[in-house]
Amino acid sequence: MNSKKNIMIIVGIAVVAFLITFLGINMTKNIGKSESVISTENATDRVAKLLKKVNVSEAEPVKSPVEFNEVSESDELPDIDKNEVTVNNTTSLYVEIFATAEKAGKGKDGWLNEVAESFNKQGFEVNGQPVSVRIRNVASGLGMDYIRTGKYIPDGYSPSNDFWEKMLEANGVKMQTVTDRLVSNTPGILLSKDTNKTLMDKYGSINLQTVVEATSNGEFVMGYTNPYASATGMNFLISTLKTYDPSNPLSDTAIEGFQNFQKNVPFVAYTTLQMRDAAESGTLDGFILEYQTYINDPELARKYVFTPFGYDHKNPLYAPEGLSNEKVEILSKFADYAAQDTWQKKATDYGFNSVQDYVCELSDVDGSTLIQAQEIWKTEKDSGKPIIAVFVADVSGSMDGEPLNALKLSLINGMQYIGKKNYVGLVSYSNDVTVNVPVGKFDLNQMSLFKGAVENLSASGGTATFDAIVVATDMLQKAQAQYPDAKTMMFVLSDGQSNRGLSLSDVSNVLESLKIPVYTIGYNADIEALGKISAINEAASINADSDDVVYKLKNLFNSSL
């Protein structure tokens, strides 16, 4: 009896243990997941329920003539003072050099700054006059735009690679080469260690060709940066096109291949930071980055494997045609000084000059081809699929005056950078929400309605930001039901305040479930608050004041619309 009793006790304990384990697994398996992952199928119902809490009206349609001459390309560019001077000149005779962030930044990104500071202490002279250099931190693409438009022409220009000088030449702007290399850097594809192993097991080796093929086959998710602004992004674009047709990256074969590749690219990042955040969240299995940045980030070096690709980044130094002989001589002395072994060793210590065994096998490419490649990318980056975008404009009392004026200017002048095949709507909000322009194809009629609505926006009342986001989400869902192949996105233009109606917690899971990226553009804004909205689906958050908002939106729309 005792043995039977003992057996029963053991069996009972086992059953109880099983039940506890089973229930524990089922109760805890979703811990760490957002509710949206569990209940995606209910997201539409939740939007409908939230809508019942929102006061929504429709505005009378207002048309306005569509003209794109309000702001010239030059006027779009930010004031030069928006770009930090990282080393000041110490003499009256000097040269100002545009240099990129990886060499004119801080810490190990400040190699060129250190060279310049030392150079300025050496007592160099030209024609008996003491000379020095000033370094200004300016991105490659932005620097090219300053020079091309004539808005601000530096004495020296050092982009990450030579693509930008070639595009300047193709636009009729002559530059002279001071040196074709200040310091070397190598662009690379960063793959998570698991992805790297999987691809290595299948393909035997990893290079750009295998990465492009694997992405096209849907084997992993790739990300890269806007080729209109980023040297590494531009490099990746032209190199990818050349994998499909090495002799002619603009051919139908190359374009067709690129379209197939883009089908498995969820988005093109507005910034490197946005791309890295997406990788860290698990959205991307691979992305692009220069080696110097990669090796100086222990977290990246621990998690990702670096594979070089494309053309070397030699950080050349150029002078504009017609620069005085004195200033050309200063630039030459500076280039020679930077080439000294001491400074090249310092560069190596900072991660430059490091991938010595990589040899670029791609044929040279001219500026006209690069410009046409950008145009192909703009047209084909969504693989022929349209985008549905709803703009959400804050017209609360806190936006009155300059913030609202900046918002209007940015939207009106940003219209020209929105692809005409896309579908666009406009919502505004204060205490309540107004549908100013229902979603429609962005043809001339829709553009006229959009422009008229924006011009008629006025500010007053409270700030029901998340009420407006729910209305915009509903509009996106209904439009996508009509165009199921289209991508959806939202642009919220606000100062970041919210003091009425729904909250972030009410909408975050819905946005995550529906995978709607929300790009936020802040005007004198609480950027942290807006960043939380954008972070839900790895969209970009832009701090856009009135001086450079148009340029920033131009780049954002180029990368997204």
FIVOSE-962409 format. One record per residue (C-alpha): x, y, z. Coordinates in Angstrom, 3 decimals, decimal comma, m for minus. Layout:
N
+----------+----------+----------+
!        X !        Y !        Z !
+----------+----------+----------+
!        X !        Y !        Z !
...
+----------+----------+----------+
END
This chain:
561
+----------+----------+----------+
!        X !        Y !        Z !
+----------+----------+----------+
!    0,000 !    0,000 !    0,000 !
!    2,791 !    2,329 !    0,917 !
!    4,487 !    1,724 !   m2,426 !
!    1,206 !    2,365 !   m4,281 !
!    0,680 !    5,495 !   m2,188 !
!    4,182 !    6,668 !   m2,984 !
!    3,646 !    6,042 !   m6,688 !
!    0,411 !    8,038 !   m6,606 !
!    2,172 !   10,888 !   m4,850 !
!    4,962 !   10,877 !   m7,442 !
!    2,439 !   10,798 !  m10,303 !
!    0,510 !   13,645 !   m8,681 !
!    3,608 !   15,707 !   m8,284 !
!    4,519 !   15,032 !  m11,912 !
!    1,076 !   16,097 !  m13,135 !
!    1,168 !   19,253 !  m11,043 !
!    4,666 !   20,005 !  m12,281 !
!    3,554 !   19,485 !  m15,862 !
!    0,567 !   21,775 !  m15,425 !
!    2,664 !   24,451 !  m13,767 !
!    5,229 !   24,204 !  m16,539 !
!    2,602 !   24,236 !  m19,291 !
!    0,743 !   27,186 !  m17,845 !
!    3,960 !   28,976 !  m17,062 !
!    5,154 !   28,651 !  m20,633 !
!    1,870 !   29,877 !  m22,044 !
!    1,576 !   32,718 !  m19,584 !
!    5,143 !   33,912 !  m19,989 !
!    5,971 !   33,190 !  m23,615 !
!    4,922 !   36,699 !  m24,634 !
!    6,750 !   38,540 !  m21,906 !
!    9,046 !   41,044 !  m23,577 !
!    6,874 !   41,256 !  m26,657 !
!    4,697 !   44,228 !  m27,245 !
!    0,991 !   43,655 !  m27,253 !
!    0,947 !   44,553 !  m30,930 !
!    3,005 !   41,497 !  m31,870 !
!    0,426 !   39,288 !  m30,191 !
!   m2,707 !   41,011 !  m31,522 !
!   m1,865 !   42,326 !  m34,965 !
!   m5,170 !   41,076 !  m36,314 !
!   m6,969 !   43,359 !  m33,873 !
!   m5,139 !   46,548 !  m34,812 !
!   m7,807 !   47,706 !  m37,254 !
!  m10,527 !   47,176 !  m34,658 !
!   m8,513 !   49,147 !  m32,135 !
!   m8,159 !   52,030 !  m34,585 !
!  m11,931 !   52,052 !  m35,048 !
!  m12,476 !   52,111 !  m31,273 !
!   m9,970 !   54,917 !  m30,781 !
!  m11,578 !   56,927 !  m33,583 !
!  m14,816 !   57,057 !  m31,585 !
!  m12,973 !   59,160 !  m28,997 !
!  m11,793 !   61,709 !  m31,559 !
!  m13,639 !   64,741 !  m32,922 !
!  m12,998 !   64,777 !  m36,677 !
!  m14,219 !   67,149 !  m39,359 !
!  m13,498 !   67,664 !  m43,045 !
!  m12,333 !   71,006 !  m44,398 !
!  m13,733 !   72,601 !  m47,495 !
!  m11,326 !   71,963 !  m50,375 !
!   m9,207 !   74,953 !  m51,364 !
!   m7,059 !   75,018 !  m54,487 !
!   m3,954 !   77,081 !  m55,073 !
!   m1,821 !   77,432 !  m58,215 !
!    1,140 !   75,084 !  m58,116 !
!    4,464 !   76,760 !  m58,707 !
!    7,867 !   75,561 !  m57,677 !
!    9,759 !   78,810 !  m57,764 !
!    9,149 !   80,023 !  m54,234 !
!   12,577 !   78,942 !  m53,034 !
!   15,682 !   78,436 !  m55,168 !
!   18,073 !   75,541 !  m54,610 !
!   20,488 !   77,942 !  m53,016 !
!   17,861 !   79,311 !  m50,636 !
!   16,926 !   75,765 !  m49,598 !
!   20,373 !   75,170 !  m48,173 !
!   20,969 !   75,800 !  m44,481 !
!   22,936 !   78,845 !  m43,438 !
!   26,616 !   77,961 !  m43,412 !
!   26,821 !   78,645 !  m39,671 !
!   24,647 !   75,563 !  m39,114 !
!   27,786 !   73,590 !  m39,911 !
!   30,268 !   73,632 !  m37,031 !
!   33,725 !   75,145 !  m37,354 !
!   35,854 !   72,525 !  m35,617 !
!   39,234 !   74,295 !  m36,005 !
!   39,579 !   78,069 !  m36,281 !
!   42,198 !   79,889 !  m38,304 !
!   44,928 !   81,635 !  m36,355 !
!   46,090 !   84,073 !  m39,046 !
!   44,505 !   86,613 !  m41,392 !
!   45,662 !   84,643 !  m44,456 !
!   44,029 !   81,237 !  m44,281 !
!   41,965 !   78,631 !  m46,117 !
!   38,624 !   77,211 !  m45,034 !
!   38,151 !   73,500 !  m45,730 !
!   34,883 !   71,549 !  m45,809 !
!   35,602 !   68,162 !  m44,240 !
!   33,352 !   65,209 !  m43,404 !
!   32,292 !   64,112 !  m39,938 !
!   34,417 !   60,952 !  m39,719 !
!   37,577 !   63,082 !  m39,865 !
!   36,360 !   66,476 !  m38,618 !
!   34,259 !   65,282 !  m35,682 !
!   35,202 !   64,478 !  m32,097 !
!   37,549 !   61,927 !  m30,515 !
!   38,750 !   59,334 !  m33,011 !
!   36,576 !   61,047 !  m35,621 !
!   38,705 !   64,177 !  m35,263 !
!   41,917 !   63,205 !  m37,032 !
!   41,880 !   66,105 !  m39,476 !
!   41,153 !   68,527 !  m36,648 !
!   44,305 !   67,382 !  m34,874 !
!   46,323 !   67,758 !  m38,068 !
!   44,953 !   71,270 !  m38,579 !
!   45,574 !   72,379 !  m34,982 !
!   49,165 !   71,196 !  m35,224 !
!   49,629 !   72,748 !  m38,675 !
!   48,487 !   76,111 !  m37,333 !
!   51,241 !   76,021 !  m34,705 !
!   54,098 !   75,340 !  m37,126 !
!   54,573 !   78,869 !  m38,408 !
!   54,078 !   78,070 !  m42,095 !
!   54,332 !   81,064 !  m44,427 !
!   53,321 !   81,886 !  m47,990 !
!   54,961 !   84,895 !  m49,644 !
!   56,313 !   85,912 !  m46,264 !
!   52,887 !   85,878 !  m44,574 !
!   51,943 !   83,454 !  m41,782 !
!   49,142 !   81,086 !  m42,821 !
!   46,661 !   78,716 !  m41,184 !
!   43,598 !   76,559 !  m41,925 !
!   40,012 !   76,575 !  m40,742 !
!   38,066 !   73,276 !  m40,723 !
!   34,286 !   73,199 !  m41,058 !
!   32,344 !   69,937 !  m40,561 !
!   30,189 !   69,524 !  m43,693 !
!   28,778 !   66,270 !  m45,130 !
!   29,911 !   65,212 !  m48,611 !
!   26,571 !   65,760 !  m50,356 !
!   25,814 !   69,013 !  m48,560 !
!   29,263 !   70,356 !  m49,394 !
!   28,687 !   69,576 !  m53,055 !
!   25,325 !   71,392 !  m52,939 !
!   26,900 !   74,512 !  m51,409 !
!   29,540 !   74,597 !  m54,149 !
!   27,230 !   73,644 !  m57,035 !
!   24,675 !   76,341 !  m56,203 !
!   27,318 !   78,921 !  m55,371 !
!   25,717 !   79,628 !  m52,003 !
!   29,001 !   79,117 !  m50,161 !
!   32,268 !   78,134 !  m51,801 !
!   35,074 !   77,037 !  m49,485 !
!   38,750 !   77,259 !  m50,296 !
!   39,087 !   73,509 !  m49,869 !
!   36,654 !   70,615 !  m50,118 !
!   37,373 !   67,144 !  m48,709 !
!   34,449 !   64,737 !  m49,229 !
!   34,749 !   61,075 !  m48,253 !
!   35,341 !   59,978 !  m51,840 !
!   35,792 !   61,443 !  m55,320 !
!   32,184 !   60,890 !  m56,476 !
!   31,130 !   64,374 !  m55,421 !
!   33,860 !   66,161 !  m57,378 !
!   32,916 !   64,090 !  m60,418 !
!   29,267 !   65,123 !  m60,051 !
!   30,330 !   68,769 !  m59,668 !
!   32,311 !   68,493 !  m62,895 !
!   29,305 !   66,905 !  m64,645 !
!   27,305 !   69,959 !  m63,518 !
!   29,866 !   72,293 !  m65,058 !
!   31,673 !   73,199 !  m61,828 !
!   35,450 !   72,807 !  m62,165 !
!   37,596 !   71,779 !  m59,212 !
!   41,338 !   71,256 !  m59,052 !
!   42,851 !   68,332 !  m57,173 !
!   45,225 !   69,282 !  m54,370 !
!   45,691 !   65,632 !  m53,394 !
!   43,730 !   62,542 !  m54,333 !
!   44,255 !   61,116 !  m50,836 !
!   44,415 !   62,621 !  m47,376 !
!   43,598 !   59,385 !  m45,585 !
!   42,037 !   56,075 !  m46,614 !
!   38,819 !   54,563 !  m45,376 !
!   36,912 !   51,523 !  m46,592 !
!   33,140 !   51,170 !  m46,951 !
!   31,739 !   47,879 !  m45,777 !
!   28,651 !   45,766 !  m45,256 !
!   28,019 !   44,839 !  m41,640 !
!   26,282 !   41,496 !  m41,187 !
!   25,111 !   40,089 !  m37,892 !
!   27,242 !   37,095 !  m36,925 !
!   24,344 !   34,660 !  m37,437 !
!   23,558 !   36,107 !  m40,871 !
!   27,227 !   36,058 !  m41,811 !
!   27,515 !   32,382 !  m40,889 !
!   24,329 !   31,464 !  m42,768 !
!   25,485 !   33,200 !  m45,937 !
!   28,999 !   31,796 !  m45,612 !
!   27,621 !   28,271 !  m45,298 !
!   25,502 !   28,728 !  m48,428 !
!   27,756 !   30,769 !  m50,703 !
!   31,222 !   29,775 !  m49,495 !
!   32,382 !   33,384 !  m49,344 !
!   30,857 !   36,786 !  m48,723 !
!   31,229 !   39,795 !  m50,975 !
!   28,942 !   42,418 !  m52,476 !
!   27,759 !   39,995 !  m55,155 !
!   26,611 !   37,368 !  m52,659 !
!   25,032 !   39,986 !  m50,373 !
!   23,060 !   41,462 !  m53,283 !
!   21,983 !   38,004 !  m54,437 !
!   20,936 !   36,930 !  m50,940 !
!   18,970 !   40,162 !  m50,438 !
!   17,231 !   39,757 !  m53,796 !
!   16,304 !   36,184 !  m52,807 !
!   14,777 !   37,402 !  m49,550 !
!   17,339 !   35,541 !  m47,437 !
!   18,056 !   38,510 !  m45,193 !
!   17,070 !   42,169 !  m44,767 !
!   19,507 !   44,858 !  m45,888 !
!   19,656 !   48,594 !  m45,182 !
!   21,679 !   51,507 !  m46,518 !
!   21,777 !   55,309 !  m46,398 !
!   20,437 !   57,975 !  m48,763 !
!   22,772 !   58,194 !  m51,808 !
!   21,897 !   61,865 !  m52,316 !
!   23,547 !   62,738 !  m49,010 !
!   25,815 !   59,858 !  m47,972 !
!   29,107 !   58,929 !  m49,669 !
!   28,774 !   55,339 !  m48,441 !
!   25,151 !   55,229 !  m49,646 !
!   26,166 !   56,563 !  m53,072 !
!   28,969 !   54,000 !  m53,199 !
!   26,574 !   51,191 !  m52,341 !
!   24,095 !   52,297 !  m54,997 !
!   26,534 !   52,431 !  m57,917 !
!   28,315 !   49,259 !  m56,771 !
!   25,006 !   47,381 !  m56,541 !
!   23,989 !   48,513 !  m60,037 !
!   27,372 !   47,316 !  m61,301 !
!   26,829 !   43,847 !  m59,842 !
!   23,978 !   43,437 !  m62,326 !
!   25,796 !   44,991 !  m65,281 !
!   29,505 !   45,788 !  m64,709 !
!   29,880 !   47,487 !  m68,088 !
!   26,758 !   49,665 !  m67,894 !
!   25,185 !   50,325 !  m64,485 !
!   22,406 !   52,317 !  m66,210 !
!   21,240 !   49,497 !  m68,480 !
!   17,813 !   47,860 !  m68,399 !
!   19,477 !   44,752 !  m66,948 !
!   20,961 !   46,755 !  m64,065 !
!   17,682 !   48,581 !  m63,385 !
!   15,648 !   45,359 !  m63,429 !
!   18,092 !   43,732 !  m61,027 !
!   18,025 !   46,750 !  m58,738 !
!   14,217 !   46,706 !  m58,670 !
!   14,313 !   43,087 !  m57,513 !
!   16,934 !   43,920 !  m54,900 !
!   14,881 !   46,811 !  m53,516 !
!   11,854 !   44,584 !  m52,916 !
!   13,644 !   43,245 !  m49,849 !
!   14,951 !   46,566 !  m48,540 !
!   12,413 !   47,838 !  m45,957 !
!   13,605 !   51,440 !  m46,107 !
!   16,523 !   53,630 !  m47,048 !
!   17,782 !   55,383 !  m43,952 !
!   17,739 !   59,149 !  m43,734 !
!   20,760 !   59,020 !  m41,433 !
!   23,362 !   56,498 !  m40,332 !
!   21,913 !   56,712 !  m36,812 !
!   18,449 !   55,689 !  m38,049 !
!   20,000 !   52,740 !  m39,862 !
!   21,987 !   51,615 !  m36,828 !
!   18,923 !   51,881 !  m34,570 !
!   16,990 !   49,683 !  m36,983 !
!   19,779 !   47,115 !  m36,928 !
!   19,945 !   47,112 !  m33,142 !
!   16,168 !   46,607 !  m32,911 !
!   16,373 !   43,585 !  m35,180 !
!   14,698 !   45,159 !  m38,208 !
!   17,869 !   44,821 !  m40,295 !
!   20,255 !   41,881 !  m40,578 !
!   22,852 !   43,961 !  m42,375 !
!   23,749 !   47,556 !  m43,166 !
!   26,604 !   49,672 !  m44,519 !
!   29,234 !   51,670 !  m42,671 !
!   32,802 !   52,845 !  m43,105 !
!   35,459 !   50,722 !  m41,431 !
!   36,797 !   53,555 !  m39,285 !
!   33,377 !   54,055 !  m37,672 !
!   32,833 !   50,313 !  m37,311 !
!   36,116 !   49,522 !  m35,584 !
!   35,771 !   52,407 !  m33,111 !
!   32,430 !   51,149 !  m31,828 !
!   33,056 !   48,082 !  m29,592 !
!   29,377 !   47,114 !  m29,720 !
!   29,371 !   47,043 !  m33,523 !
!   32,667 !   45,196 !  m33,672 !
!   31,318 !   42,585 !  m31,238 !
!   27,985 !   41,979 !  m32,984 !
!   28,748 !   42,410 !  m36,685 !
!   31,197 !   41,115 !  m39,283 !
!   32,678 !   43,683 !  m41,680 !
!   32,880 !   42,898 !  m45,411 !
!   34,435 !   45,586 !  m47,655 !
!   32,689 !   46,630 !  m50,862 !
!   32,839 !   49,133 !  m53,671 !
!   35,209 !   52,021 !  m54,224 !
!   37,793 !   53,148 !  m51,671 !
!   37,138 !   56,310 !  m49,718 !
!   40,395 !   58,222 !  m50,050 !
!   39,182 !   61,548 !  m48,673 !
!   40,674 !   63,702 !  m51,442 !
!   41,206 !   67,444 !  m51,147 !
!   40,013 !   69,839 !  m53,863 !
!   40,185 !   73,558 !  m54,502 !
!   37,633 !   75,489 !  m56,570 !
!   38,803 !   76,680 !  m59,957 !
!   40,088 !   80,245 !  m59,784 !
!   41,306 !   80,061 !  m56,175 !
!   44,283 !   82,371 !  m55,644 !
!   47,761 !   80,914 !  m55,966 !
!   48,436 !   81,844 !  m52,337 !
!   45,520 !   79,805 !  m51,072 !
!   46,307 !   76,863 !  m53,346 !
!   49,805 !   76,865 !  m51,864 !
!   48,372 !   76,816 !  m48,311 !
!   46,217 !   73,823 !  m49,239 !
!   49,238 !   72,068 !  m50,769 !
!   51,334 !   72,674 !  m47,646 !
!   48,494 !   71,336 !  m45,514 !
!   48,094 !   68,222 !  m47,664 !
!   51,847 !   67,558 !  m47,478 !
!   51,748 !   68,014 !  m43,709 !
!   48,858 !   65,552 !  m43,357 !
!   50,800 !   63,034 !  m45,471 !
!   53,691 !   62,878 !  m42,987 !
!   54,308 !   59,487 !  m41,402 !
!   53,441 !   60,807 !  m37,937 !
!   49,979 !   61,837 !  m39,011 !
!   49,349 !   58,784 !  m41,149 !
!   50,264 !   56,593 !  m38,175 !
!   47,841 !   58,615 !  m36,042 !
!   45,176 !   58,023 !  m38,718 !
!   45,860 !   54,291 !  m38,572 !
!   45,513 !   54,389 !  m34,789 !
!   42,089 !   55,975 !  m35,319 !
!   40,933 !   53,244 !  m37,711 !
!   41,858 !   54,737 !  m41,077 !
!   44,297 !   53,112 !  m43,544 !
!   43,309 !   49,753 !  m42,075 !
!   41,847 !   47,412 !  m44,738 !
!   45,039 !   46,987 !  m46,719 !
!   44,207 !   43,728 !  m48,475 !
!   40,993 !   44,938 !  m50,124 !
!   41,235 !   45,786 !  m53,818 !
!   38,343 !   47,399 !  m55,654 !
!   37,766 !   45,555 !  m58,934 !
!   35,050 !   47,860 !  m60,249 !
!   35,766 !   50,015 !  m63,289 !
!   35,894 !   53,777 !  m62,908 !
!   32,661 !   55,733 !  m63,129 !
!   32,082 !   59,311 !  m64,319 !
!   29,980 !   62,051 !  m62,773 !
!   27,187 !   61,905 !  m65,340 !
!   26,691 !   58,196 !  m64,612 !
!   26,580 !   58,891 !  m60,879 !
!   23,913 !   61,583 !  m61,318 !
!   21,815 !   59,281 !  m63,497 !
!   22,239 !   56,492 !  m60,929 !
!   20,765 !   58,801 !  m58,272 !
!   17,814 !   59,485 !  m60,560 !
!   17,311 !   55,747 !  m61,115 !
!   17,376 !   55,208 !  m57,372 !
!   14,800 !   57,950 !  m56,790 !
!   12,473 !   56,347 !  m59,330 !
!   13,072 !   52,676 !  m58,602 !
!   13,840 !   52,463 !  m54,874 !
!   10,278 !   51,344 !  m54,174 !
!   10,386 !   48,770 !  m57,003 !
!    7,663 !   50,565 !  m58,873 !
!    5,293 !   50,412 !  m55,891 !
!    3,572 !   53,636 !  m54,843 !
!    3,724 !   55,126 !  m51,372 !
!    0,738 !   56,311 !  m49,375 !
!    1,709 !   59,178 !  m47,102 !
!   m0,399 !   61,256 !  m44,749 !
!    1,031 !   64,512 !  m43,421 !
!   m0,111 !   65,488 !  m39,930 !
!    0,286 !   69,217 !  m39,215 !
!    0,202 !   70,692 !  m35,711 !
!   m1,805 !   73,943 !  m35,763 !
!   m2,186 !   74,362 !  m31,994 !
!   m1,630 !   77,700 !  m30,284 !
!    1,992 !   76,863 !  m29,429 !
!    2,759 !   76,705 !  m33,173 !
!    1,600 !   80,268 !  m33,806 !
!    4,051 !   82,589 !  m35,527 !
!    7,416 !   81,393 !  m36,795 !
!    6,920 !   77,633 !  m36,181 !
!    3,749 !   77,512 !  m38,302 !
!    5,292 !   79,738 !  m40,968 !
!    8,245 !   77,351 !  m41,141 !
!    5,897 !   74,361 !  m41,331 !
!    3,993 !   75,907 !  m44,247 !
!    7,163 !   76,845 !  m46,089 !
!    8,660 !   73,421 !  m45,667 !
!    5,549 !   71,578 !  m46,874 !
!    4,919 !   73,829 !  m49,868 !
!    8,503 !   73,736 !  m51,059 !
!    8,922 !   70,075 !  m50,176 !
!    6,042 !   69,155 !  m52,528 !
!    8,318 !   69,094 !  m55,548 !
!   10,320 !   66,228 !  m54,072 !
!    7,312 !   63,927 !  m53,659 !
!    6,981 !   61,386 !  m56,462 !
!    3,870 !   61,950 !  m58,598 !
!    2,960 !   58,254 !  m58,545 !
!    2,430 !   58,384 !  m54,782 !
!   m0,772 !   58,997 !  m52,811 !
!   m0,840 !   61,869 !  m50,323 !
!   m3,265 !   63,260 !  m47,743 !
!   m3,166 !   66,040 !  m45,144 !
!   m4,521 !   66,232 !  m41,584 !
!   m4,257 !   69,161 !  m39,180 !
!   m5,009 !   69,311 !  m35,489 !
!   m5,378 !   71,499 !  m32,421 !
!   m8,181 !   70,677 !  m29,956 !
!   m9,784 !   68,525 !  m32,638 !
!   m8,695 !   66,977 !  m35,927 !
!   m9,430 !   68,176 !  m39,446 !
!   m9,010 !   66,153 !  m42,626 !
!   m7,811 !   68,923 !  m44,916 !
!   m7,017 !   66,757 !  m47,943 !
!   m8,237 !   63,153 !  m48,264 !
!   m5,684 !   60,689 !  m49,644 !
!   m5,371 !   60,918 !  m53,415 !
!   m2,810 !   60,410 !  m56,173 !
!   m0,341 !   63,279 !  m56,071 !
!   m1,157 !   64,613 !  m59,521 !
!   m1,492 !   68,293 !  m60,351 !
!   m5,028 !   68,482 !  m58,947 !
!   m4,022 !   66,871 !  m55,637 !
!   m0,966 !   69,094 !  m55,420 !
!   m3,179 !   72,135 !  m55,887 !
!   m5,505 !   70,977 !  m53,094 !
!   m2,560 !   70,185 !  m50,851 !
!   m0,928 !   73,581 !  m51,401 !
!   m4,210 !   75,438 !  m50,882 !
!   m4,886 !   73,589 !  m47,625 !
!   m1,399 !   74,284 !  m46,287 !
!   m1,619 !   77,985 !  m47,134 !
!   m4,878 !   78,220 !  m45,185 !
!   m3,606 !   76,627 !  m41,972 !
!   m3,869 !   78,829 !  m38,882 !
!   m2,866 !   78,193 !  m35,261 !
!   m4,985 !   78,167 !  m32,097 !
!   m6,155 !   75,902 !  m29,278 !
!   m4,723 !   72,798 !  m27,610 !
!   m2,645 !   69,922 !  m28,946 !
!   m4,296 !   66,573 !  m29,656 !
!   m1,303 !   64,973 !  m31,389 !
!   m2,266 !   61,349 !  m30,933 !
!   m5,869 !   61,949 !  m31,921 !
!   m4,520 !   63,173 !  m35,256 !
!   m2,200 !   60,181 !  m35,561 !
!   m5,171 !   57,838 !  m35,144 !
!   m7,102 !   59,684 !  m37,867 !
!   m4,084 !   59,516 !  m40,173 !
!   m3,683 !   55,801 !  m39,425 !
!   m7,291 !   55,181 !  m40,395 !
!   m6,775 !   57,096 !  m43,648 !
!   m3,660 !   55,043 !  m44,423 !
!   m5,440 !   51,763 !  m43,760 !
!   m8,380 !   52,631 !  m45,982 !
!   m6,082 !   53,792 !  m48,779 !
!   m3,992 !   50,638 !  m48,525 !
!   m7,133 !   48,541 !  m48,885 !
!   m7,463 !   50,188 !  m52,317 !
!   m3,751 !   49,861 !  m53,132 !
!   m2,548 !   46,738 !  m51,293 !
!    0,945 !   46,801 !  m52,815 !
!    1,651 !   50,332 !  m51,626 !
!    3,869 !   51,225 !  m48,673 !
!    2,397 !   53,418 !  m45,950 !
!    4,069 !   56,143 !  m43,941 !
!    3,179 !   59,163 !  m41,866 !
!    4,860 !   62,540 !  m41,381 !
!    4,083 !   64,431 !  m38,175 !
!    5,106 !   68,101 !  m38,180 !
!    4,879 !   69,493 !  m34,666 !
!    6,584 !   71,154 !  m31,719 !
!    6,209 !   67,866 !  m29,852 !
!    3,721 !   69,047 !  m27,247 !
!    0,555 !   67,047 !  m26,542 !
!   m1,979 !   68,108 !  m23,933 !
!   m5,331 !   66,730 !  m25,094 !
!   m6,947 !   63,482 !  m26,087 !
!   m5,155 !   60,195 !  m26,621 !
!   m1,605 !   59,389 !  m25,516 !
!    1,427 !   57,643 !  m26,989 !
!    0,553 !   54,456 !  m25,109 !
!   m2,854 !   54,420 !  m26,849 !
!   m1,366 !   54,372 !  m30,352 !
!    2,120 !   52,844 !  m30,138 !
!    1,022 !   49,211 !  m30,313 !
!   m1,316 !   49,932 !  m33,199 !
!    1,447 !   51,639 !  m35,189 !
!    3,812 !   48,798 !  m34,417 !
!    1,270 !   46,193 !  m35,477 !
!    0,532 !   47,935 !  m38,742 !
!    4,246 !   48,667 !  m39,307 !
!    3,558 !   52,297 !  m40,156 !
!    6,764 !   54,370 !  m39,888 !
!    6,091 !   57,813 !  m38,449 !
!    8,636 !   60,446 !  m39,451 !
!    8,591 !   63,442 !  m37,139 !
!    9,733 !   66,954 !  m38,000 !
!   10,102 !   69,263 !  m35,040 !
!    9,694 !   73,054 !  m35,029 !
!   11,161 !   74,630 !  m31,878 !
!   10,246 !   71,225 !  m30,574 !
!   10,476 !   68,752 !  m27,760 !
!   12,649 !   66,474 !  m29,885 !
!   12,750 !   63,707 !  m27,306 !
!    8,950 !   63,403 !  m27,366 !
!    8,872 !   63,292 !  m31,160 !
!   11,733 !   60,802 !  m31,201 !
!    9,674 !   58,356 !  m29,145 !
!    6,989 !   58,387 !  m31,855 !
!    9,503 !   57,822 !  m34,656 !
!   11,302 !   55,093 !  m32,725 !
!    8,264 !   52,795 !  m32,829 !
!    9,098 !   51,656 !  m36,370 !
!   12,630 !   53,004 !  m36,820 !
!   11,661 !   56,153 !  m38,693 !
!   13,720 !   59,350 !  m38,597 !
!   13,122 !   62,319 !  m36,326 !
!   14,313 !   65,688 !  m37,623 !
!   14,985 !   68,828 !  m35,662 !
!   14,181 !   71,337 !  m38,376 !
!   14,367 !   75,038 !  m37,628 !
!   13,282 !   77,621 !  m40,170 !
!   16,737 !   77,984 !  m41,683 !
!   17,276 !   74,472 !  m42,928 !
!   13,974 !   72,651 !  m42,778 !
!   13,412 !   72,721 !  m46,544 !
!   16,784 !   71,130 !  m47,228 !
!   16,234 !   68,498 !  m44,572 !
!   12,800 !   67,647 !  m45,909 !
!   14,205 !   67,488 !  m49,433 !
!   16,640 !   64,791 !  m48,303 !
!   13,980 !   63,035 !  m46,256 !
!   11,542 !   62,966 !  m49,169 !
!   14,295 !   61,805 !  m51,513 !
!   14,994 !   58,871 !  m49,189 !
!   11,345 !   58,084 !  m48,371 !
!    9,018 !   59,436 !  m51,083 !
+----------+----------+----------+
END
